[in-house]
Amino acid sequence: MILELADIRIPAGQNAAFEEAIERGLKTVVSRSGGFRGFKVDRGIENPQRYVLQIFWDTLEDHTAGFRQSVLFVEWRAIVGPFFDGPPTVEHFDLVTQST
């Protein structure tokens, strides 16, 4: 399994609207993509305009090709993109270890 980690910044005062939009976009759009396994969204405490989005994929290609090169990506960005205060930083990770 691959972890996509996105560091997202939004303008002040947009938290409630962004949180509704990101949840809606994940549940109604991203979740329809092949290889999607789940997500987690966290809001910063020291900086509440910063969010960390984690999406779990079967393979890197499920994200980079299957999702990013599909119409679903366009739909996703239409929902959440207007809230971005600059492009998100996105990286991918392989699981090394976890607790049970």
N, C-alpha and C positions, 0 to 999 in steps of 0.2 A: 504494500500500500504506500502511496505517495501523499505527503502533506504539502499542500499549497498554502503559503503564508503570505497574506497581503497586509501591509501597513497602510492604513487609510487615514487621511486628515480631512476634516470637514470644517466649514466656517462656524464660528460661535453662534449659538442660538438655534441651530438646526438639528439638535440631537433627536428630539422626538420624531420629527418627520423622517430623518435618515434611518433611524432604527426601525420604523414601520416599513420603509422602502426596502431596506436590505433584507429584512425577514421575508417580506413578500416576494422579492426577487429570487431569493434562495429557494423558497418553498415552491414557487410556481414556475420558475424558469430553469435555474441551474440544476435542480433536482431531476429534471427530465433528461439530462445529458448522460450518455453512456459512461459507465465507470464511476459515476458519482456515488459516494458512500456516506456522506454526512458533512456537517459543518458545525462550527462554533464561532461566535462573535463575542469579543470582549471590548469594553470601553475603558479608556485610561482613567485612572483616579487622579493623578497629578495633572494630567492634560485631558480633560473630558472631550476634546475635539479630535482625539486620536483613538482609532479603533484597530484591533487586530482581528482579521478574518482568517479562520482556518477552514480549508475545505479538504476533505479526504477523497482521493481518487484511487482507482485500481492501478493505473499506470500513469506515467508522465504524459504520454501521448493522449490519454483520455482528456487531459486538460489542454495541452498545447495544440493539439490538432482537432480532436473530436469536439471540444467545446469552443475554443478560441476561434476556430475557423468555421463556425456554424452560425446560423441565424439566431440561435439561442444567445450567443454572446452579444449580438446587437440588441436583442430584447433586454438582456441583463443590464447593459450599459445605459440604455434609455431610462431604466428605472433608478439606478444608483448613481450613474455618472454625473447628473446635475448637482449632486451634493459634494463631489470631490473638490478639495482645495489643493489642486495639483494632482498629478498622476500617482496612483498607489505604487509602492515598492512591492514587487512580487518575487518570491523565491520558492524553491521546492526542496523538500527534505525526504530522506529515507529513514524509516524507523530503525533505531539501534536497539533500544530496550524500553520497556514500559512496566508499570506495576499492574497487578491484577486485582 
